[in-house]
Amino acid sequence: MDSTDARAPRTPHDPTPRTPAPPSAPPRLHRRRNPPGATASRALGRWRPTPFFVFGGLFWIGVSLLALSVQACCDLGQHAAVVERLRASLLHPRHPAADLPGAGSPYYSPYALAEGVLARLFGLSGWETVRLAAPVNLLVVLLGLNAFVKRFTASRWASTIALALLVTLWGTEPLAWSGFAGLVSLPVVAGYPSTFALGLALLTWAYAAQLTDPERADPPSRWARGGLGALCGVLLLVHPVSGVAGVLGAAVLVLARVRGGADSPVRHTVSARTASARTALRAWAAWWPVPLGGLLVALAWLPWFDVLTLGADSAVLDPTHAALYTDVLARFWLLGLLALPAFALRLRRDPRDALTWMCAACVAVAAYGWVSGHFTYGRVLGLAVLPAQVAVAVEVTRAGRGRALKGLAVVAAAGTGFVFAQSGAVLPQKWTPPQTRRLPDWASYAWAASSVRPGEPVLTDQREGVRSLPGFGIDTVAPVWSDPALPEKERRARWRATHRYLSGRAGAAERAEIARRYDVRWLLLSRWQRVPKEAKVLDFSRDTGEVLAKLPAREGSSR
C-alpha cells in the first residue's frame, strides 16, 4: 500500500495532525435530593466553637454572677436614681438626687432613656434595672473586643488572649474606678453607663477599622461614614469622658489608614510632595459625614442636655479625679513593659500603625489633664489601655521566632498583675496579698426607704447613705456629685447648710430655717450624731447604727 494513502495507518512518529473527534455529552449525574433539614444538620455538625466563644462565654457568666452578687454600693445608687426619675417622667425627669428640675443633666443620656423605658414596660425598680444591665453591658464589651481584635489579626486565639489581658495586664497597684476594666473593678461597675460606653467604643473602633481597611474594594459610602459619626455622637452622650477617647481613637484610625496619595513613590521635587499632600488632604476631607453625623446626634439630644457645655462643667469634678494620677507607674507598669516593645515592632513594620497612635493620642490627653489640672481627663486612661492590650495580644500570636518567649513574658506579666492587683475579686482574703482590694460590701438602706416616701428630701452627710437613698427615688438636700442641672454654687451652699444643721452648734431657730428652706422632713444620722429635740426617731440600722428621724410637719407644707 502506498504511504500517501489516506487510509494507511499512521506511525507513532507521523506528524500529520488528527482531526479531533466531536466531544461527547458529559455523563448525567443523578443527585440525591437531601431530605428536609439534612443540610442544616451537616452545617451544624461542621460548626466548631472558637476559643473566644468558649472562654468569653465562661467569662461572661462568671463576671455577671459576680456583678449580681455585689451589694448596692458606690455610684450604683446614682444610676438607679436616674432610672427612678425616668420611670416617673420620660420627657421631664427631675434632678437625680434633689428636689429640683433635671433639665440639662448629662445623666439623662440615650442609654439611661432606654433603661427608663424598659423599667416602665416591665415594672422594674431603679436598682433592679441597673443590676440587670450588668450582663448586657458585659456582652457589649465582649462583642466589641472580639470585633476590634479581628480587624488586626486572623488568629483564633488573639481575642481570647486580649480578654485575659483586659482584666489582668495593668500593674501591681489595684485601680477600681468606673470605666476601667480590671477584674477588681469590672464586677462593681458592670451596670454603669461607662461599661456600656467601653463596649460601644470598641464597636465604634472596629467599625472605623472596617471602613478604613486598605483591602476594601470600594470606598465606604457617605451613609456608612455618617453612621460612624452617629456612633461617635451616641458615645459622647452615653459617657462624655469615654466618648472623648472613643472619638479620638476613631479619628486616629481614619488619619492613619486613609492614606490617599501619601504612599506614592517618594519624589524629590517640591511640586510632587505638594501634590501628594493635597491628595491626602482630599482623601481625609471625604470623611466630612463623620463630624456631621456626630453633630446631628448631639443636636437631637438638646431637649435633655447640651453635650457641648460639658467641657465647662468638668472642672468641678477635677479634684475628685486627681486620685487617678497617683501611683501611675505602679498601676500601669506591667502593661507598659510589654506594650512598648509591641508598639516598637508594629511601628517598624508600619510607621502609621493605628494601634500605636491610638494609645499615644489617649495618653497625650491624659497628660494634658495632669499638666493643666483638669484631672477629669485622666479617665481616658481606661480606654488608652485597650489598644496597648490588643497590640500585645496580636504580637504574641504572630508567627515567627521568639513566639514561645513572648508567650512566657505575657503569662508572667499577666499572672503578676492578677496576683497583686486583681485577685481580690475572686479569691479569699487569706490567699491574696495585703494590698489587694476586695469587692465593696455596703449595707443596704432598704430599711430607711421603707419609711421615707419617694420624692421626700432627707438631710444627711453619711457617705454611703447620701449615695444610696436616691436609688429608691428619695431626694437628698445636698447631692454628692456635681450636675449642670444644679449650679455648683448652690450645691456647695446646700452642703454648708447640711453640715451646719448636723454640727450641734446651730440653734433651734437656725435649724428650723434650714429645714424650711429645703423642705426637710427626714434626718439620717450616724450613731455619734445628736438627734435634735424637734426630731422623733423612727428606725435605726442594726448593721451601721444609723438613725432615721422625722421632723414635725410644718404649716403650709405640701408633704
C-alpha positions as CSV (number, residue, x, y, z in Angstrom):
1,M,0.0,0.0,0.0
2,D,1.3,3.5,-0.9
3,S,2.5,5.5,2.1
4,T,0.5,8.5,0.9
5,D,-2.8,6.7,1.0
6,A,-5.1,8.5,3.4
7,R,-6.4,5.1,4.7
8,A,-3.0,3.9,5.7
9,P,-2.3,3.7,9.4
10,R,0.0,6.3,10.9
11,T,3.2,5.5,12.6
12,P,3.8,6.9,16.0
13,H,6.1,9.5,14.5
14,D,3.6,10.7,11.9
15,P,3.4,14.5,12.3
16,T,0.1,14.8,10.4
17,P,-2.5,16.3,12.8
18,R,-5.5,14.2,13.5
19,T,-9.0,15.8,13.4
20,P,-10.4,15.7,16.9
21,A,-13.5,13.8,17.5
22,P,-16.6,15.7,18.5
23,P,-16.9,15.9,22.2
24,S,-19.4,13.5,23.7
25,A,-22.1,14.7,26.1
26,P,-21.0,14.5,29.8
27,P,-22.5,11.7,31.8
28,R,-25.6,12.7,33.5
29,L,-25.2,12.8,37.3
30,H,-28.1,11.7,39.4
31,R,-28.0,13.8,42.6
32,R,-29.9,12.6,45.6
33,R,-32.1,15.2,47.0
34,N,-31.4,16.0,50.6
35,P,-34.2,15.3,53.0
36,P,-35.6,18.3,54.8
37,G,-33.2,19.5,57.4
38,A,-30.2,17.4,56.3
39,T,-28.2,20.4,55.1
40,A,-28.7,22.3,58.3
41,S,-27.7,19.2,60.2
42,R,-24.5,18.9,58.3
43,A,-23.7,22.6,58.7
44,L,-24.3,22.3,62.4
45,G,-22.1,19.3,62.6
46,R,-19.2,21.2,60.9
47,W,-19.5,24.2,63.3
48,R,-16.9,24.4,65.9
49,P,-16.9,26.9,68.7
50,T,-14.0,29.4,68.6
51,P,-11.8,29.7,71.7
52,F,-13.3,33.2,72.3
53,F,-16.8,31.7,72.2
54,V,-15.9,29.2,74.9
55,F,-13.7,31.3,77.2
56,G,-15.6,34.5,76.6
57,G,-18.8,32.8,77.4
58,L,-17.4,31.5,80.7
59,F,-16.0,34.9,81.5
60,W,-19.4,36.5,80.8
61,I,-21.2,34.1,83.1
62,G,-18.7,34.4,85.9
63,V,-18.4,38.2,85.9
64,S,-22.1,38.6,85.5
65,L,-22.7,36.4,88.6
66,L,-20.1,38.5,90.5
67,A,-21.8,41.7,89.4
68,L,-25.2,40.5,90.6
69,S,-23.8,39.4,93.9
70,V,-22.1,42.7,94.7
71,Q,-24.0,44.8,97.3
72,A,-25.5,48.1,96.2
73,C,-22.6,50.4,96.6
74,C,-20.6,53.3,95.2
75,D,-22.4,55.1,92.4
76,L,-24.9,52.4,91.8
77,G,-27.5,54.4,93.7
78,Q,-26.9,57.4,91.5
79,H,-27.6,55.4,88.3
80,A,-30.6,53.8,89.9
81,A,-31.9,57.2,90.8
82,V,-31.7,58.2,87.2
83,V,-33.9,55.3,86.2
84,E,-36.3,56.1,89.0
85,R,-36.8,59.7,87.7
86,L,-37.2,58.4,84.2
87,R,-39.8,55.9,85.4
88,A,-41.8,58.9,86.7
89,S,-41.4,61.1,83.6
90,L,-39.5,60.2,80.4
91,L,-39.7,63.6,78.9
92,H,-39.3,65.8,82.0
93,P,-37.3,63.9,84.6
94,R,-36.3,65.7,87.8
95,H,-32.8,66.0,89.2
96,P,-31.4,62.5,90.0
97,A,-30.8,63.3,93.7
98,A,-32.5,66.5,94.7
99,D,-36.0,68.1,94.7
100,L,-35.2,70.2,91.6
101,P,-35.8,70.2,87.9
102,G,-33.5,67.9,85.9
103,A,-33.2,69.8,82.7
104,G,-29.6,69.9,81.5
105,S,-28.4,66.9,83.5
106,P,-25.9,64.7,81.5
107,Y,-27.2,61.6,83.3
108,Y,-30.2,61.6,81.0
109,S,-28.4,60.0,78.1
110,P,-29.8,57.7,75.4
111,Y,-28.6,54.8,77.5
112,A,-30.5,56.0,80.5
113,L,-33.6,56.7,78.5
114,A,-33.6,53.1,77.2
115,E,-33.3,51.9,80.8
116,G,-36.2,54.1,81.8
117,V,-38.4,52.7,79.0
118,L,-37.6,49.1,80.0
119,A,-38.2,49.8,83.7
120,R,-41.6,51.3,82.8
121,L,-42.5,48.4,80.5
122,F,-41.5,45.6,82.9
123,G,-42.3,47.3,86.2
124,L,-38.6,47.2,87.4
125,S,-37.2,49.4,90.1
126,G,-34.1,51.5,89.5
127,W,-31.9,49.1,91.5
128,E,-33.2,46.1,89.5
129,T,-32.7,47.8,86.2
130,V,-29.1,48.8,86.8
131,R,-28.3,45.3,88.2
132,L,-29.8,43.6,85.2
133,A,-27.9,45.9,82.8
134,A,-24.6,44.4,84.0
135,P,-24.8,41.2,81.9
136,V,-25.9,43.2,78.9
137,N,-23.1,45.7,79.2
138,L,-20.6,42.9,79.6
139,L,-21.9,41.2,76.5
140,V,-21.4,44.5,74.6
141,V,-17.8,44.7,75.8
142,L,-17.1,41.1,74.7
143,L,-18.6,41.7,71.3
144,G,-16.7,44.9,70.8
145,L,-13.4,43.4,71.9
146,N,-13.8,40.5,69.6
147,A,-14.8,42.6,66.6
148,F,-11.9,45.1,67.2
149,V,-9.2,42.4,67.6
150,K,-10.3,40.7,64.4
151,R,-9.6,43.9,62.4
152,F,-5.9,43.4,63.1
153,T,-5.3,39.7,63.0
154,A,-6.7,36.4,61.8
155,S,-5.5,34.4,64.8
156,R,-8.2,32.4,66.5
157,W,-6.6,32.9,69.9
158,A,-5.9,36.7,69.8
159,S,-9.3,37.7,71.1
160,T,-9.2,35.3,74.0
161,I,-5.7,36.5,75.0
162,A,-6.8,40.1,74.6
163,L,-9.7,39.4,77.0
164,A,-7.4,37.8,79.6
165,L,-5.1,40.9,79.3
166,L,-8.0,43.3,79.6
167,V,-8.7,42.2,83.2
168,T,-5.2,41.4,84.4
169,L,-2.4,43.2,82.5
170,W,-2.3,46.6,84.2
171,G,0.1,47.0,87.2
172,T,0.6,45.8,90.7
173,E,-1.4,48.6,92.3
174,P,-5.2,47.9,92.1
175,L,-7.3,50.6,90.4
176,A,-11.1,50.4,91.0
177,W,-12.8,53.1,89.0
178,S,-15.7,53.5,86.7
179,G,-14.6,53.0,83.1
180,F,-11.6,50.8,84.0
181,A,-12.0,47.1,83.1
182,G,-9.7,45.5,85.7
183,L,-11.1,42.4,87.3
184,V,-11.4,44.1,90.7
185,S,-13.3,46.9,89.1
186,L,-15.5,45.3,86.4
187,P,-18.0,43.4,88.7
188,V,-18.7,46.7,90.6
189,V,-19.2,49.0,87.6
190,A,-20.6,46.4,85.1
191,G,-24.1,48.0,85.3
192,Y,-22.8,51.6,84.9
193,P,-23.1,53.6,81.6
194,S,-19.3,53.7,81.5
195,T,-19.1,50.0,80.9
196,F,-21.6,50.2,78.1
197,A,-19.6,53.1,76.7
198,L,-16.4,50.9,76.9
199,G,-18.0,48.3,74.7
200,L,-19.6,50.9,72.4
201,A,-16.1,52.5,71.9
202,L,-14.7,49.1,70.9
203,L,-17.5,48.5,68.4
204,T,-17.0,52.1,67.1
205,W,-13.3,51.4,66.6
206,A,-14.0,48.1,64.9
207,Y,-16.4,49.8,62.5
208,A,-13.9,52.5,61.8
209,A,-11.2,49.9,61.1
210,Q,-13.6,48.1,58.8
211,L,-14.4,51.3,56.8
212,T,-10.7,52.2,56.5
213,D,-9.5,48.7,55.7
214,P,-6.8,49.1,52.9
215,E,-8.1,45.9,51.3
216,R,-11.6,47.2,50.7
217,A,-12.5,47.0,47.0
218,D,-14.8,50.1,47.1
219,P,-14.6,53.2,49.4
220,P,-17.3,53.4,52.1
221,S,-20.4,55.3,51.2
222,R,-21.4,58.6,52.7
223,W,-24.1,56.9,54.7
224,A,-21.6,54.5,56.2
225,R,-19.3,57.3,57.1
226,G,-22.2,59.2,58.6
227,G,-23.1,56.1,60.6
228,L,-19.6,56.2,62.1
229,G,-20.2,59.8,63.2
230,A,-23.6,58.9,64.7
231,L,-21.9,56.2,66.7
232,C,-19.4,58.7,68.0
233,G,-22.2,61.1,68.9
234,V,-24.0,58.4,70.9
235,L,-20.8,57.5,72.6
236,L,-20.3,61.1,73.7
237,L,-23.8,61.3,75.0
238,V,-23.7,58.0,76.9
239,H,-20.4,58.8,78.7
240,P,-18.7,62.0,77.7
241,V,-15.2,61.3,79.1
242,S,-15.1,57.8,77.5
243,G,-16.6,59.4,74.4
244,V,-13.6,61.8,74.1
245,A,-11.2,58.8,74.0
246,G,-13.6,56.9,71.7
247,V,-13.9,59.7,69.2
248,L,-10.2,60.4,69.3
249,G,-9.4,56.7,68.6
250,A,-11.8,56.7,65.6
251,A,-10.2,59.9,64.3
252,V,-6.7,58.4,64.6
253,L,-7.9,55.3,62.7
254,V,-9.1,57.4,59.9
255,L,-6.0,59.6,59.7
256,A,-3.6,56.6,59.9
257,R,-5.3,54.3,57.4
258,V,-6.9,56.7,54.9
259,R,-3.7,57.5,53.0
260,G,-4.8,59.0,49.7
261,G,-1.7,59.8,47.7
262,A,0.7,59.9,50.6
263,D,2.0,56.4,49.9
264,S,3.1,57.1,46.3
265,P,6.8,56.6,45.5
266,V,9.0,59.3,47.0
267,R,9.8,62.1,44.7
268,H,12.3,64.7,45.4
269,T,10.6,67.7,43.9
270,V,8.6,70.1,45.9
271,S,5.7,70.1,43.5
272,A,5.5,66.3,43.7
273,R,5.4,66.4,47.5
274,T,2.8,69.2,47.5
275,A,0.6,67.2,45.1
276,S,0.8,64.1,47.3
277,A,-0.1,66.2,50.4
278,R,-3.1,67.7,48.5
279,T,-4.3,64.2,47.5
280,A,-4.1,63.0,51.1
281,L,-6.0,66.1,52.3
282,R,-8.7,65.4,49.8
283,A,-8.9,61.8,50.9
284,W,-9.3,62.9,54.6
285,A,-11.8,65.6,53.6
286,A,-14.0,63.0,52.0
287,W,-14.8,61.9,55.6
288,W,-16.8,65.0,56.3
289,P,-20.0,62.9,57.0
290,V,-18.4,61.7,60.3
291,P,-18.4,65.0,62.2
292,L,-21.7,65.9,60.6
293,G,-23.3,62.6,61.9
294,G,-22.0,63.2,65.4
295,L,-23.2,66.8,65.4
296,L,-26.7,65.8,64.3
297,V,-26.9,63.3,67.1
298,A,-25.8,65.8,69.7
299,L,-28.3,68.4,68.4
300,A,-31.1,65.8,68.6
301,W,-30.4,65.4,72.3
302,L,-30.7,69.1,73.2
303,P,-34.1,68.6,74.9
304,W,-32.3,66.6,77.7
305,F,-28.9,68.3,77.9
306,D,-26.3,70.1,75.8
307,V,-23.2,68.0,75.3
308,L,-21.3,71.0,74.2
309,T,-21.4,72.5,77.7
310,L,-19.8,69.6,79.4
311,G,-16.2,70.9,79.0
312,A,-17.1,74.0,81.1
313,D,-18.5,71.8,83.9
314,S,-15.8,69.2,84.0
315,A,-13.6,71.4,86.1
316,V,-15.9,70.9,89.1
317,L,-15.1,67.2,89.1
318,D,-11.3,67.7,88.7
319,P,-10.4,67.4,92.5
320,T,-12.2,64.1,92.7
321,H,-10.3,62.7,89.7
322,A,-6.9,63.8,91.0
323,A,-6.6,60.4,92.6
324,L,-6.2,58.9,89.1
325,Y,-2.8,60.5,88.8
326,T,-1.4,59.0,92.0
327,D,0.8,55.8,91.7
328,V,0.5,55.9,87.9
329,L,3.6,53.8,87.4
330,A,2.5,51.1,89.9
331,R,-0.9,50.9,88.2
332,F,0.3,50.5,84.6
333,W,4.0,49.4,84.6
334,L,3.3,45.8,83.7
335,L,1.3,46.8,80.6
336,G,3.9,49.4,79.6
337,L,6.7,46.7,80.0
338,L,5.1,44.6,77.2
339,A,3.2,47.3,75.2
340,L,6.3,49.4,74.4
341,P,8.2,46.5,72.6
342,A,5.0,45.5,70.9
343,F,4.5,49.1,69.6
344,A,8.1,49.2,68.5
345,L,7.7,46.1,66.4
346,R,4.5,47.4,64.9
347,L,6.0,50.8,64.1
348,R,9.0,49.1,62.4
349,R,6.6,47.3,60.1
350,D,4.3,50.3,59.6
351,P,5.2,53.8,60.9
352,R,1.5,54.7,60.8
353,D,0.3,51.7,62.9
354,A,-3.2,52.6,64.1
355,L,-3.0,50.8,67.5
356,T,0.2,52.6,68.5
357,W,-1.1,56.1,67.6
358,M,-4.5,55.5,69.2
359,C,-2.8,54.7,72.5
360,A,-0.4,57.6,72.1
361,A,-3.3,60.1,71.4
362,C,-5.2,59.0,74.5
363,V,-2.1,59.1,76.7
364,A,-1.5,62.7,75.4
365,V,-5.0,63.7,76.5
366,A,-4.4,62.2,80.0
367,A,-1.0,64.0,80.1
368,Y,-2.8,67.3,79.2
369,G,-5.2,66.7,82.1
370,W,-2.3,66.3,84.5
371,V,-0.4,69.4,83.3
372,S,-3.5,71.7,83.1
373,G,-5.0,70.5,86.3
374,H,-8.1,69.2,84.5
375,F,-7.8,65.8,86.2
376,T,-11.1,64.5,84.8
377,Y,-9.3,63.7,81.6
378,G,-7.4,61.1,83.5
379,R,-10.4,58.8,82.9
380,V,-9.4,58.4,79.2
381,L,-6.7,56.0,80.6
382,G,-9.4,53.4,80.9
383,L,-9.6,53.4,77.1
384,A,-6.0,54.2,76.4
385,V,-5.0,50.7,77.7
386,L,-7.2,48.9,75.2
387,P,-5.0,49.5,72.0
388,A,-2.0,48.5,74.1
389,Q,-3.5,45.3,75.4
390,V,-4.8,44.4,71.9
391,A,-1.3,45.1,70.4
392,V,0.3,42.7,72.9
393,A,-2.3,40.0,72.1
394,V,-1.8,40.4,68.4
395,E,2.0,40.3,68.6
396,V,2.1,37.3,70.9
397,T,0.0,35.3,68.4
398,R,2.1,36.4,65.5
399,A,4.1,33.6,63.9
400,G,7.9,33.9,64.0
401,R,10.9,33.4,66.1
402,G,10.7,34.0,69.8
403,R,7.0,33.2,69.9
404,A,7.4,30.9,72.9
405,L,9.5,33.5,74.7
406,K,6.9,36.2,74.1
407,G,4.2,33.9,75.4
408,L,6.1,33.3,78.6
409,A,6.6,37.0,79.1
410,V,2.9,37.7,78.7
411,V,1.9,34.9,81.0
412,A,4.4,36.1,83.7
413,A,3.2,39.7,83.5
414,A,-0.5,38.9,83.4
415,G,-0.1,36.5,86.3
416,T,1.8,39.0,88.4
417,G,-0.9,41.6,87.7
418,F,-3.6,39.2,88.7
419,V,-2.0,38.1,92.0
420,F,-1.0,41.5,93.3
421,A,-3.9,43.7,91.9
422,Q,-6.9,41.7,90.7
423,S,-7.1,38.5,92.7
424,G,-9.1,40.1,95.4
425,A,-12.2,39.9,93.2
426,V,-12.3,36.1,93.1
427,L,-10.0,34.7,95.8
428,P,-10.4,34.6,99.5
429,Q,-8.6,37.2,101.5
430,K,-6.1,34.7,103.1
431,W,-4.9,33.8,99.6
432,T,-4.2,37.3,98.4
433,P,-1.5,39.9,99.2
434,P,-2.4,42.5,101.8
435,Q,-2.7,45.5,99.3
436,T,-5.2,43.7,97.0
437,R,-8.6,45.4,97.0
438,R,-11.7,43.5,97.8
439,L,-15.1,43.9,96.2
440,P,-17.0,46.5,98.3
441,D,-19.7,45.4,100.8
442,W,-22.0,48.2,101.7
443,A,-25.0,48.0,104.0
444,S,-28.5,48.2,102.4
445,Y,-30.7,51.2,103.0
446,A,-33.9,49.5,102.3
447,W,-34.8,49.8,106.0
448,A,-34.8,53.6,105.6
449,A,-36.6,53.6,102.2
450,S,-39.4,51.6,103.8
451,S,-40.3,54.6,105.9
452,V,-39.5,57.5,103.5
453,R,-41.7,58.1,100.5
454,P,-40.1,58.7,97.1
455,G,-39.6,62.4,96.5
456,E,-39.2,63.4,100.1
457,P,-35.9,65.2,101.0
458,V,-33.6,63.7,103.5
459,L,-30.9,65.7,105.2
460,T,-27.7,63.6,105.8
461,D,-24.0,63.7,105.4
462,Q,-23.4,60.0,105.7
463,R,-21.1,58.9,102.9
464,E,-23.0,55.7,102.0
465,G,-26.4,56.9,102.8
466,V,-26.3,60.0,100.6
467,R,-25.3,57.9,97.7
468,S,-27.8,55.1,98.2
469,L,-31.0,56.8,99.1
470,P,-31.6,58.5,95.7
471,G,-31.7,55.0,94.2
472,F,-35.0,54.5,96.0
473,G,-36.5,57.7,94.5
474,I,-35.7,59.6,97.7
475,D,-34.3,63.1,97.4
476,T,-31.3,64.4,99.4
477,V,-30.7,68.0,100.4
478,A,-27.1,68.0,99.2
479,P,-26.2,65.7,96.2
480,V,-22.8,64.1,96.1
481,W,-21.9,64.8,92.5
482,S,-21.9,68.0,90.5
483,D,-24.5,68.3,87.8
484,P,-25.3,71.1,85.3
485,A,-28.9,70.9,86.4
486,L,-27.8,72.2,89.9
487,P,-25.3,75.1,89.9
488,E,-22.2,74.3,91.8
489,K,-22.5,77.4,94.0
490,E,-25.9,76.2,95.1
491,R,-24.8,72.6,95.7
492,R,-22.0,73.8,97.9
493,A,-24.4,76.1,99.8
494,R,-26.6,73.1,100.4
495,W,-23.6,71.1,101.8
496,R,-22.7,74.0,104.2
497,A,-26.3,74.1,105.4
498,T,-26.2,70.3,106.0
499,H,-23.0,70.4,107.9
500,R,-24.3,73.3,110.0
501,Y,-27.5,71.6,110.8
502,L,-25.7,68.4,112.0
503,S,-22.8,70.1,113.7
504,G,-24.7,70.5,117.0
505,R,-23.8,74.3,117.1
506,A,-26.9,75.5,115.3
507,G,-29.8,76.8,117.4
508,A,-33.4,75.7,117.1
509,A,-34.3,78.7,115.0
510,E,-31.4,78.2,112.6
511,R,-32.3,74.5,112.2
512,A,-35.9,75.4,111.6
513,E,-34.9,77.9,108.9
514,I,-32.7,75.3,107.1
515,A,-35.5,72.7,107.3
516,R,-38.0,75.2,105.9
517,R,-35.6,76.3,103.1
518,Y,-35.1,72.8,101.8
519,D,-38.5,71.4,102.9
520,V,-36.7,68.7,105.0
521,R,-38.9,66.1,106.7
522,W,-36.3,63.4,107.5
523,L,-32.8,63.1,109.1
524,L,-30.4,60.3,108.6
525,L,-27.8,60.4,111.4
526,S,-24.8,58.4,112.4
527,R,-24.7,56.7,115.7
528,W,-22.5,59.6,117.1
529,Q,-24.6,62.5,115.8
530,R,-27.1,64.0,118.3
531,V,-30.8,63.8,117.5
532,P,-32.3,67.3,117.5
533,K,-35.0,67.9,120.1
534,E,-37.6,68.6,117.4
535,A,-37.0,65.2,115.7
536,K,-38.5,61.9,116.5
537,V,-36.5,58.6,116.0
538,L,-38.5,56.1,113.9
539,D,-36.0,53.5,112.9
540,F,-32.3,52.5,113.1
541,S,-29.9,50.2,111.2
542,R,-28.6,47.1,113.1
543,D,-25.7,47.0,110.7
544,T,-24.4,50.5,110.8
545,G,-26.1,52.0,113.9
546,E,-27.5,54.9,111.7
547,V,-30.7,56.5,112.9
548,L,-33.7,57.7,110.9
549,A,-35.6,60.6,112.5
550,K,-38.6,62.5,111.3
551,L,-39.2,66.2,111.7
552,P,-42.7,67.6,112.5
553,A,-44.8,68.7,109.6
554,R,-44.9,72.5,109.1
555,E,-47.8,74.6,108.3
556,G,-48.3,75.1,104.6
557,S,-46.0,72.2,103.7
558,S,-47.2,70.1,100.8
559,R,-45.7,66.9,102.2
